[in-house]
Each structure stands twice: as C-alpha cells, then as structure tokens.
Amino acid sequence: MSTRCFLPHCPCGSTSPQNSDIIDVEPCAAINAHDPDAEVVVYRCSWDTQHSPCGMFIEGAPRDILSHFRERHGIAMYAADADVQCRWSPCSMDRHLKMNSIARHIAWHLGIQFRCSRCGLTARDDVVRDHIRRNPGCADAVVQLVPGSGARRIVSA
C-alpha cells in the first residue's frame, strides 16, 4: 500500500510504500530518482572523520563516490598517483591507496560487483570490461551492476 508524500501540502504528488524510510541522500541521487525509468540504488557512506561516520547515502558509481568525497569530505582530486588513506569504518587496510584506486576500494566496501550480461562473469568493473573486450563471445555484452547487500533503492524523492 502506498501513501501520499509525507510532507504536508507538498506539490510533488509522489507516493511511497508505508514501510519506507526517510534517508539523507546526495542531491544528485534525489534528482536521478525523479526519472520514472531510473532505478536509483544508494549506499550508506561510512567515511569516518573524527570518529563520526558520514551516514549520507550515495550512489555507487565511481564518479558518484569521488564527487561525494570531494564535496562532503574535502578530498580534492589530486593526481592519480597521490596517496590517500582509507577512512571507511571499519577498514583494516594500513597502507595508503592511490587516488585512482579509492573509488574501486570503496565499491569493494559497499559489496558492489559487476557482471558480464553474456556469460555472467562477476568481478570488479575494470575486470569485467577487460573480459568483454578480450572475449569475442562476449563482444556485444554490457556491464551490469550487481548491488551490494547494503543497497537501498530510492522509490520516491
């Protein structure tokens, strides 16, 4: 069963399931959720600054992760080979990551994987893309997102 928007006198006209939660999402994710054909999947950010995990919900694409880190956590997009320490709570990695690897590392924390639409190979995004490029039988395949266990789907923004 759906109910009208929870905000009094709201003109949006949206409906959402009664068991839905109100979550704090990045504005771009909320905008994307207005597209009726889009399925917006978000994850809780656990980047920890001063013993307080962020908690905002972000989309899992690398560009969305990096945009969130730049805008909310002050992580400027340095050179690709610059070192960054992971502050995801909890992360046991004691070494620094290269800036060009941090989004892929965060996707690992989120449990996000990718799948070849032709043969079903499931791995990291770059591994699946390389697989499709190198295997003639999968040349017309697309990379499909496999959401992690903590994913939430936005049904109304």
CNS distance restraints for C-alpha pairs under 8 A (distance, minus, plus):
assign (resid   1 and name CA) (resid  17 and name CA) 5.97 0.50 0.50
assign (resid   1 and name CA) (resid  18 and name CA) 6.48 0.50 0.50
assign (resid   2 and name CA) (resid  15 and name CA) 5.85 0.50 0.50
assign (resid   2 and name CA) (resid  16 and name CA) 5.23 0.50 0.50
assign (resid   2 and name CA) (resid  17 and name CA) 4.51 0.50 0.50
assign (resid   2 and name CA) (resid  18 and name CA) 5.78 0.50 0.50
assign (resid   3 and name CA) (resid  15 and name CA) 5.40 0.50 0.50
assign (resid   3 and name CA) (resid  16 and name CA) 5.88 0.50 0.50
assign (resid   3 and name CA) (resid  17 and name CA) 6.52 0.50 0.50
assign (resid   3 and name CA) (resid  18 and name CA) 6.32 0.50 0.50
assign (resid   4 and name CA) (resid  13 and name CA) 6.86 0.50 0.50
assign (resid   4 and name CA) (resid  14 and name CA) 6.23 0.50 0.50
assign (resid   4 and name CA) (resid  15 and name CA) 4.75 0.50 0.50
assign (resid   4 and name CA) (resid  16 and name CA) 6.97 0.50 0.50
assign (resid   5 and name CA) (resid  10 and name CA) 6.81 0.50 0.50
assign (resid   5 and name CA) (resid  12 and name CA) 7.45 0.50 0.50
assign (resid   5 and name CA) (resid  13 and name CA) 6.58 0.50 0.50
assign (resid   5 and name CA) (resid  14 and name CA) 5.53 0.50 0.50
assign (resid   5 and name CA) (resid  15 and name CA) 5.57 0.50 0.50
assign (resid   5 and name CA) (resid  16 and name CA) 7.11 0.50 0.50
assign (resid  14 and name CA) (resid 156 and name CA) 6.27 0.50 0.50
assign (resid  14 and name CA) (resid 157 and name CA) 7.57 0.50 0.50
assign (resid  15 and name CA) (resid 156 and name CA) 6.67 0.50 0.50
assign (resid  16 and name CA) (resid  20 and name CA) 6.68 0.50 0.50
assign (resid  16 and name CA) (resid 155 and name CA) 6.54 0.50 0.50
assign (resid  16 and name CA) (resid 156 and name CA) 6.01 0.50 0.50
assign (resid  23 and name CA) (resid  56 and name CA) 7.70 0.50 0.50
assign (resid  23 and name CA) (resid  57 and name CA) 7.12 0.50 0.50
assign (resid  24 and name CA) (resid  55 and name CA) 7.88 0.50 0.50
assign (resid  24 and name CA) (resid  56 and name CA) 5.33 0.50 0.50
assign (resid  24 and name CA) (resid  57 and name CA) 5.94 0.50 0.50
assign (resid  25 and name CA) (resid  29 and name CA) 6.38 0.50 0.50
assign (resid  25 and name CA) (resid  30 and name CA) 6.52 0.50 0.50
assign (resid  25 and name CA) (resid  42 and name CA) 7.82 0.50 0.50
assign (resid  25 and name CA) (resid  56 and name CA) 5.65 0.50 0.50
assign (resid  25 and name CA) (resid  57 and name CA) 4.49 0.50 0.50
assign (resid  25 and name CA) (resid  58 and name CA) 6.05 0.50 0.50
assign (resid  26 and name CA) (resid  30 and name CA) 6.60 0.50 0.50
assign (resid  26 and name CA) (resid  56 and name CA) 7.02 0.50 0.50
assign (resid  26 and name CA) (resid  57 and name CA) 6.37 0.50 0.50
assign (resid  26 and name CA) (resid  58 and name CA) 5.78 0.50 0.50
assign (resid  26 and name CA) (resid  68 and name CA) 7.61 0.50 0.50
assign (resid  27 and name CA) (resid  31 and name CA) 6.24 0.50 0.50
assign (resid  28 and name CA) (resid  32 and name CA) 6.13 0.50 0.50
assign (resid  29 and name CA) (resid  33 and name CA) 6.20 0.50 0.50
assign (resid  29 and name CA) (resid  40 and name CA) 6.88 0.50 0.50
assign (resid  29 and name CA) (resid  42 and name CA) 7.79 0.50 0.50
assign (resid  29 and name CA) (resid  58 and name CA) 6.99 0.50 0.50
assign (resid  29 and name CA) (resid  59 and name CA) 6.58 0.50 0.50
assign (resid  30 and name CA) (resid  34 and name CA) 6.89 0.50 0.50
assign (resid  30 and name CA) (resid 157 and name CA) 5.45 0.50 0.50
assign (resid  31 and name CA) (resid  35 and name CA) 7.68 0.50 0.50
assign (resid  31 and name CA) (resid 157 and name CA) 7.47 0.50 0.50
assign (resid  32 and name CA) (resid  38 and name CA) 6.96 0.50 0.50
assign (resid  32 and name CA) (resid  40 and name CA) 6.79 0.50 0.50
assign (resid  33 and name CA) (resid  38 and name CA) 6.52 0.50 0.50
assign (resid  33 and name CA) (resid  39 and name CA) 7.06 0.50 0.50
assign (resid  33 and name CA) (resid  40 and name CA) 5.79 0.50 0.50
assign (resid  33 and name CA) (resid 154 and name CA) 6.41 0.50 0.50
assign (resid  33 and name CA) (resid 155 and name CA) 6.99 0.50 0.50
assign (resid  33 and name CA) (resid 156 and name CA) 6.39 0.50 0.50
assign (resid  33 and name CA) (resid 157 and name CA) 5.85 0.50 0.50
assign (resid  34 and name CA) (resid  38 and name CA) 7.96 0.50 0.50
assign (resid  34 and name CA) (resid 156 and name CA) 7.05 0.50 0.50
assign (resid  34 and name CA) (resid 157 and name CA) 6.28 0.50 0.50
assign (resid  39 and name CA) (resid 153 and name CA) 7.00 0.50 0.50
assign (resid  39 and name CA) (resid 154 and name CA) 7.31 0.50 0.50
assign (resid  39 and name CA) (resid 155 and name CA) 7.87 0.50 0.50
assign (resid  40 and name CA) (resid  59 and name CA) 7.39 0.50 0.50
assign (resid  40 and name CA) (resid 153 and name CA) 5.70 0.50 0.50
assign (resid  40 and name CA) (resid 154 and name CA) 5.53 0.50 0.50
assign (resid  40 and name CA) (resid 155 and name CA) 7.79 0.50 0.50
assign (resid  41 and name CA) (resid  59 and name CA) 6.02 0.50 0.50
assign (resid  41 and name CA) (resid  60 and name CA) 7.51 0.50 0.50
assign (resid  41 and name CA) (resid 147 and name CA) 7.71 0.50 0.50
assign (resid  41 and name CA) (resid 151 and name CA) 6.14 0.50 0.50
assign (resid  41 and name CA) (resid 152 and name CA) 5.48 0.50 0.50
assign (resid  41 and name CA) (resid 153 and name CA) 4.46 0.50 0.50
assign (resid  41 and name CA) (resid 154 and name CA) 6.28 0.50 0.50
assign (resid  42 and name CA) (resid  57 and name CA) 5.61 0.50 0.50
assign (resid  42 and name CA) (resid  58 and name CA) 5.00 0.50 0.50
assign (resid  42 and name CA) (resid  59 and name CA) 4.41 0.50 0.50
assign (resid  42 and name CA) (resid  60 and name CA) 6.49 0.50 0.50
assign (resid  42 and name CA) (resid 151 and name CA) 5.64 0.50 0.50
assign (resid  42 and name CA) (resid 152 and name CA) 5.30 0.50 0.50
assign (resid  42 and name CA) (resid 153 and name CA) 6.33 0.50 0.50
assign (resid  42 and name CA) (resid 154 and name CA) 7.38 0.50 0.50
assign (resid  43 and name CA) (resid  57 and name CA) 5.05 0.50 0.50
assign (resid  43 and name CA) (resid  58 and name CA) 5.36 0.50 0.50
assign (resid  43 and name CA) (resid  59 and name CA) 6.26 0.50 0.50
assign (resid  43 and name CA) (resid  60 and name CA) 6.89 0.50 0.50
assign (resid  43 and name CA) (resid 110 and name CA) 7.01 0.50 0.50
assign (resid  43 and name CA) (resid 150 and name CA) 6.22 0.50 0.50
assign (resid  43 and name CA) (resid 151 and name CA) 5.13 0.50 0.50
assign (resid  43 and name CA) (resid 152 and name CA) 6.35 0.50 0.50
assign (resid  44 and name CA) (resid  55 and name CA) 5.41 0.50 0.50
assign (resid  44 and name CA) (resid  56 and name CA) 5.66 0.50 0.50
assign (resid  44 and name CA) (resid  57 and name CA) 4.37 0.50 0.50
assign (resid  44 and name CA) (resid  58 and name CA) 6.44 0.50 0.50
assign (resid  44 and name CA) (resid 150 and name CA) 7.61 0.50 0.50
assign (resid  45 and name CA) (resid  53 and name CA) 7.27 0.50 0.50
assign (resid  45 and name CA) (resid  54 and name CA) 5.67 0.50 0.50
assign (resid  45 and name CA) (resid  55 and name CA) 5.05 0.50 0.50
assign (resid  45 and name CA) (resid  56 and name CA) 5.48 0.50 0.50
assign (resid  45 and name CA) (resid  57 and name CA) 5.85 0.50 0.50
assign (resid  45 and name CA) (resid  58 and name CA) 6.61 0.50 0.50
assign (resid  46 and name CA) (resid  53 and name CA) 4.81 0.50 0.50
assign (resid  46 and name CA) (resid  54 and name CA) 5.47 0.50 0.50
assign (resid  46 and name CA) (resid  55 and name CA) 5.94 0.50 0.50
assign (resid  46 and name CA) (resid  88 and name CA) 5.29 0.50 0.50
assign (resid  46 and name CA) (resid  89 and name CA) 5.45 0.50 0.50
assign (resid  47 and name CA) (resid  53 and name CA) 5.30 0.50 0.50
assign (resid  47 and name CA) (resid  54 and name CA) 5.57 0.50 0.50
assign (resid  47 and name CA) (resid  87 and name CA) 5.35 0.50 0.50
assign (resid  47 and name CA) (resid  88 and name CA) 4.35 0.50 0.50
assign (resid  47 and name CA) (resid  89 and name CA) 6.22 0.50 0.50
assign (resid  48 and name CA) (resid  52 and name CA) 5.35 0.50 0.50
assign (resid  48 and name CA) (resid  53 and name CA) 4.10 0.50 0.50
assign (resid  48 and name CA) (resid  54 and name CA) 6.23 0.50 0.50
assign (resid  48 and name CA) (resid  87 and name CA) 5.36 0.50 0.50
assign (resid  48 and name CA) (resid  88 and name CA) 5.81 0.50 0.50
assign (resid  48 and name CA) (resid  89 and name CA) 5.95 0.50 0.50
assign (resid  49 and name CA) (resid  53 and name CA) 6.43 0.50 0.50
assign (resid  49 and name CA) (resid  54 and name CA) 7.63 0.50 0.50
assign (resid  49 and name CA) (resid  87 and name CA) 7.29 0.50 0.50
assign (resid  53 and name CA) (resid  88 and name CA) 7.94 0.50 0.50
assign (resid  53 and name CA) (resid  89 and name CA) 6.94 0.50 0.50
assign (resid  58 and name CA) (resid  64 and name CA) 6.99 0.50 0.50
assign (resid  58 and name CA) (resid  65 and name CA) 6.94 0.50 0.50
assign (resid  58 and name CA) (resid  68 and name CA) 7.29 0.50 0.50
assign (resid  59 and name CA) (resid  64 and name CA) 5.82 0.50 0.50
assign (resid  59 and name CA) (resid  65 and name CA) 6.91 0.50 0.50
assign (resid  60 and name CA) (resid  64 and name CA) 6.37 0.50 0.50
assign (resid  60 and name CA) (resid  65 and name CA) 6.21 0.50 0.50
assign (resid  60 and name CA) (resid 107 and name CA) 6.53 0.50 0.50
assign (resid  60 and name CA) (resid 110 and name CA) 7.83 0.50 0.50
assign (resid  60 and name CA) (resid 112 and name CA) 7.41 0.50 0.50
assign (resid  61 and name CA) (resid  65 and name CA) 6.30 0.50 0.50
assign (resid  61 and name CA) (resid 107 and name CA) 7.98 0.50 0.50
assign (resid  62 and name CA) (resid  66 and name CA) 6.13 0.50 0.50
assign (resid  62 and name CA) (resid 103 and name CA) 5.12 0.50 0.50
assign (resid  62 and name CA) (resid 104 and name CA) 6.83 0.50 0.50
assign (resid  62 and name CA) (resid 107 and name CA) 7.68 0.50 0.50
assign (resid  63 and name CA) (resid  67 and name CA) 5.96 0.50 0.50
assign (resid  63 and name CA) (resid 103 and name CA) 7.89 0.50 0.50
assign (resid  64 and name CA) (resid  68 and name CA) 6.09 0.50 0.50
assign (resid  65 and name CA) (resid  69 and name CA) 6.24 0.50 0.50
assign (resid  65 and name CA) (resid 103 and name CA) 6.02 0.50 0.50
assign (resid  65 and name CA) (resid 106 and name CA) 7.79 0.50 0.50
assign (resid  66 and name CA) (resid  70 and name CA) 6.09 0.50 0.50
assign (resid  66 and name CA) (resid  77 and name CA) 7.95 0.50 0.50
assign (resid  66 and name CA) (resid 103 and name CA) 6.33 0.50 0.50
assign (resid  67 and name CA) (resid  71 and name CA) 6.07 0.50 0.50
assign (resid  68 and name CA) (resid  72 and name CA) 5.58 0.50 0.50
assign (resid  68 and name CA) (resid  73 and name CA) 7.27 0.50 0.50
assign (resid  69 and name CA) (resid  73 and name CA) 4.89 0.50 0.50
assign (resid  69 and name CA) (resid  74 and name CA) 6.41 0.50 0.50
assign (resid  69 and name CA) (resid  75 and name CA) 5.53 0.50 0.50
assign (resid  69 and name CA) (resid  76 and name CA) 7.88 0.50 0.50
assign (resid  70 and name CA) (resid  74 and name CA) 5.04 0.50 0.50
assign (resid  70 and name CA) (resid  75 and name CA) 4.65 0.50 0.50
assign (resid  70 and name CA) (resid  76 and name CA) 5.30 0.50 0.50
assign (resid  70 and name CA) (resid  77 and name CA) 6.94 0.50 0.50
assign (resid  71 and name CA) (resid  75 and name CA) 7.66 0.50 0.50
assign (resid  77 and name CA) (resid  99 and name CA) 7.37 0.50 0.50
assign (resid  78 and name CA) (resid  82 and name CA) 6.05 0.50 0.50
assign (resid  78 and name CA) (resid  99 and name CA) 6.91 0.50 0.50
assign (resid  79 and name CA) (resid  99 and name CA) 7.04 0.50 0.50
assign (resid  80 and name CA) (resid  98 and name CA) 6.50 0.50 0.50
assign (resid  80 and name CA) (resid  99 and name CA) 5.06 0.50 0.50
assign (resid  80 and name CA) (resid 100 and name CA) 4.81 0.50 0.50
assign (resid  81 and name CA) (resid  98 and name CA) 5.12 0.50 0.50
assign (resid  81 and name CA) (resid  99 and name CA) 5.94 0.50 0.50
assign (resid  81 and name CA) (resid 100 and name CA) 6.76 0.50 0.50
assign (resid  82 and name CA) (resid  98 and name CA) 5.41 0.50 0.50
assign (resid  82 and name CA) (resid  99 and name CA) 5.44 0.50 0.50
assign (resid  83 and name CA) (resid  96 and name CA) 5.63 0.50 0.50
assign (resid  83 and name CA) (resid  97 and name CA) 5.41 0.50 0.50
assign (resid  83 and name CA) (resid  98 and name CA) 4.71 0.50 0.50
assign (resid  83 and name CA) (resid  99 and name CA) 5.99 0.50 0.50
assign (resid  84 and name CA) (resid  96 and name CA) 5.29 0.50 0.50
assign (resid  84 and name CA) (resid  97 and name CA) 5.17 0.50 0.50
assign (resid  84 and name CA) (resid  98 and name CA) 6.06 0.50 0.50
assign (resid  84 and name CA) (resid  99 and name CA) 6.05 0.50 0.50
assign (resid  84 and name CA) (resid 102 and name CA) 7.51 0.50 0.50
assign (resid  85 and name CA) (resid  95 and name CA) 6.93 0.50 0.50
assign (resid  85 and name CA) (resid  96 and name CA) 4.56 0.50 0.50
assign (resid  85 and name CA) (resid  97 and name CA) 6.10 0.50 0.50
assign (resid  86 and name CA) (resid  91 and name CA) 6.99 0.50 0.50
assign (resid  86 and name CA) (resid  93 and name CA) 7.26 0.50 0.50
assign (resid  86 and name CA) (resid  96 and name CA) 6.94 0.50 0.50
assign (resid  86 and name CA) (resid  97 and name CA) 7.24 0.50 0.50
assign (resid  86 and name CA) (resid 102 and name CA) 7.60 0.50 0.50
assign (resid  87 and name CA) (resid  91 and name CA) 6.84 0.50 0.50
assign (resid  88 and name CA) (resid 106 and name CA) 7.73 0.50 0.50
assign (resid  88 and name CA) (resid 109 and name CA) 7.91 0.50 0.50
assign (resid  97 and name CA) (resid 101 and name CA) 6.32 0.50 0.50
assign (resid  97 and name CA) (resid 102 and name CA) 6.32 0.50 0.50
assign (resid  98 and name CA) (resid 102 and name CA) 6.62 0.50 0.50
assign (resid 101 and name CA) (resid 105 and name CA) 6.19 0.50 0.50
assign (resid 102 and name CA) (resid 106 and name CA) 6.15 0.50 0.50
assign (resid 103 and name CA) (resid 107 and name CA) 6.15 0.50 0.50
assign (resid 104 and name CA) (resid 108 and name CA) 6.40 0.50 0.50
assign (resid 104 and name CA) (resid 124 and name CA) 7.89 0.50 0.50
assign (resid 105 and name CA) (resid 109 and name CA) 6.54 0.50 0.50
assign (resid 106 and name CA) (resid 110 and name CA) 6.27 0.50 0.50
assign (resid 107 and name CA) (resid 111 and name CA) 6.20 0.50 0.50
assign (resid 107 and name CA) (resid 112 and name CA) 5.29 0.50 0.50
assign (resid 107 and name CA) (resid 113 and name CA) 7.70 0.50 0.50
assign (resid 108 and name CA) (resid 112 and name CA) 5.99 0.50 0.50
assign (resid 108 and name CA) (resid 113 and name CA) 7.66 0.50 0.50
assign (resid 110 and name CA) (resid 148 and name CA) 5.71 0.50 0.50
assign (resid 110 and name CA) (resid 149 and name CA) 7.66 0.50 0.50
assign (resid 110 and name CA) (resid 150 and name CA) 6.91 0.50 0.50
assign (resid 111 and name CA) (resid 147 and name CA) 6.97 0.50 0.50
assign (resid 111 and name CA) (resid 148 and name CA) 4.06 0.50 0.50
assign (resid 111 and name CA) (resid 149 and name CA) 6.46 0.50 0.50
assign (resid 111 and name CA) (resid 150 and name CA) 7.73 0.50 0.50
assign (resid 112 and name CA) (resid 124 and name CA) 7.98 0.50 0.50
assign (resid 112 and name CA) (resid 145 and name CA) 7.34 0.50 0.50
assign (resid 112 and name CA) (resid 146 and name CA) 5.94 0.50 0.50
assign (resid 112 and name CA) (resid 147 and name CA) 5.05 0.50 0.50
assign (resid 112 and name CA) (resid 148 and name CA) 4.56 0.50 0.50
assign (resid 113 and name CA) (resid 122 and name CA) 6.55 0.50 0.50
assign (resid 113 and name CA) (resid 123 and name CA) 5.54 0.50 0.50
assign (resid 113 and name CA) (resid 124 and name CA) 5.41 0.50 0.50
assign (resid 113 and name CA) (resid 125 and name CA) 6.84 0.50 0.50
assign (resid 113 and name CA) (resid 145 and name CA) 6.26 0.50 0.50
assign (resid 113 and name CA) (resid 146 and name CA) 5.03 0.50 0.50
assign (resid 113 and name CA) (resid 147 and name CA) 6.65 0.50 0.50
assign (resid 113 and name CA) (resid 148 and name CA) 7.21 0.50 0.50
assign (resid 114 and name CA) (resid 122 and name CA) 5.46 0.50 0.50
assign (resid 114 and name CA) (resid 123 and name CA) 5.47 0.50 0.50
assign (resid 114 and name CA) (resid 124 and name CA) 5.72 0.50 0.50
assign (resid 114 and name CA) (resid 125 and name CA) 5.40 0.50 0.50
assign (resid 114 and name CA) (resid 128 and name CA) 6.72 0.50 0.50
assign (resid 114 and name CA) (resid 143 and name CA) 6.31 0.50 0.50
assign (resid 114 and name CA) (resid 144 and name CA) 5.45 0.50 0.50
assign (resid 114 and name CA) (resid 145 and name CA) 4.65 0.50 0.50
assign (resid 114 and name CA) (resid 146 and name CA) 5.26 0.50 0.50
assign (resid 115 and name CA) (resid 120 and name CA) 5.56 0.50 0.50
assign (resid 115 and name CA) (resid 121 and name CA) 5.38 0.50 0.50
assign (resid 115 and name CA) (resid 122 and name CA) 4.30 0.50 0.50
assign (resid 115 and name CA) (resid 123 and name CA) 6.52 0.50 0.50
assign (resid 115 and name CA) (resid 128 and name CA) 6.55 0.50 0.50
assign (resid 115 and name CA) (resid 143 and name CA) 5.68 0.50 0.50
assign (resid 115 and name CA) (resid 144 and name CA) 5.00 0.50 0.50
assign (resid 115 and name CA) (resid 145 and name CA) 6.41 0.50 0.50
assign (resid 115 and name CA) (resid 146 and name CA) 6.71 0.50 0.50
assign (resid 116 and name CA) (resid 120 and name CA) 4.91 0.50 0.50
assign (resid 116 and name CA) (resid 121 and name CA) 5.24 0.50 0.50
assign (resid 116 and name CA) (resid 122 and name CA) 6.63 0.50 0.50
assign (resid 116 and name CA) (resid 128 and name CA) 6.17 0.50 0.50
assign (resid 116 and name CA) (resid 132 and name CA) 7.15 0.50 0.50
assign (resid 116 and name CA) (resid 138 and name CA) 7.68 0.50 0.50
assign (resid 116 and name CA) (resid 141 and name CA) 6.26 0.50 0.50
assign (resid 116 and name CA) (resid 142 and name CA) 6.11 0.50 0.50
assign (resid 116 and name CA) (resid 143 and name CA) 5.20 0.50 0.50
assign (resid 116 and name CA) (resid 144 and name CA) 6.35 0.50 0.50
assign (resid 117 and name CA) (resid 141 and name CA) 5.28 0.50 0.50
assign (resid 117 and name CA) (resid 142 and name CA) 5.46 0.50 0.50
assign (resid 117 and name CA) (resid 143 and name CA) 6.26 0.50 0.50
assign (resid 117 and name CA) (resid 144 and name CA) 6.32 0.50 0.50
assign (resid 118 and name CA) (resid 137 and name CA) 7.96 0.50 0.50
assign (resid 118 and name CA) (resid 138 and name CA) 5.68 0.50 0.50
assign (resid 118 and name CA) (resid 140 and name CA) 7.81 0.50 0.50
assign (resid 118 and name CA) (resid 141 and name CA) 5.23 0.50 0.50
assign (resid 118 and name CA) (resid 142 and name CA) 7.61 0.50 0.50
assign (resid 119 and name CA) (resid 138 and name CA) 7.06 0.50 0.50
assign (resid 121 and name CA) (resid 128 and name CA) 7.07 0.50 0.50
assign (resid 122 and name CA) (resid 128 and name CA) 7.02 0.50 0.50
assign (resid 123 and name CA) (resid 127 and name CA) 6.14 0.50 0.50
assign (resid 123 and name CA) (resid 128 and name CA) 6.07 0.50 0.50
assign (resid 124 and name CA) (resid 128 and name CA) 6.32 0.50 0.50
assign (resid 125 and name CA) (resid 129 and name CA) 6.19 0.50 0.50
assign (resid 125 and name CA) (resid 143 and name CA) 7.55 0.50 0.50
assign (resid 126 and name CA) (resid 130 and name CA) 6.12 0.50 0.50
assign (resid 127 and name CA) (resid 131 and name CA) 6.11 0.50 0.50
assign (resid 128 and name CA) (resid 132 and name CA) 6.21 0.50 0.50
assign (resid 128 and name CA) (resid 143 and name CA) 6.85 0.50 0.50
assign (resid 129 and name CA) (resid 133 and name CA) 6.25 0.50 0.50
assign (resid 129 and name CA) (resid 143 and name CA) 6.84 0.50 0.50
assign (resid 130 and name CA) (resid 134 and name CA) 6.13 0.50 0.50
assign (resid 131 and name CA) (resid 135 and name CA) 6.00 0.50 0.50
assign (resid 131 and name CA) (resid 138 and name CA) 7.90 0.50 0.50
assign (resid 132 and name CA) (resid 136 and name CA) 7.59 0.50 0.50
assign (resid 132 and name CA) (resid 138 and name CA) 5.25 0.50 0.50
assign (resid 132 and name CA) (resid 139 and name CA) 5.50 0.50 0.50
assign (resid 132 and name CA) (resid 140 and name CA) 7.89 0.50 0.50
assign (resid 132 and name CA) (resid 141 and name CA) 6.66 0.50 0.50
assign (resid 132 and name CA) (resid 142 and name CA) 7.90 0.50 0.50
assign (resid 133 and name CA) (resid 138 and name CA) 7.73 0.50 0.50
assign (resid 133 and name CA) (resid 139 and name CA) 6.22 0.50 0.50
assign (resid 134 and name CA) (resid 139 and name CA) 7.84 0.50 0.50
assign (resid 135 and name CA) (resid 139 and name CA) 6.31 0.50 0.50
assign (resid 147 and name CA) (resid 151 and name CA) 6.12 0.50 0.50
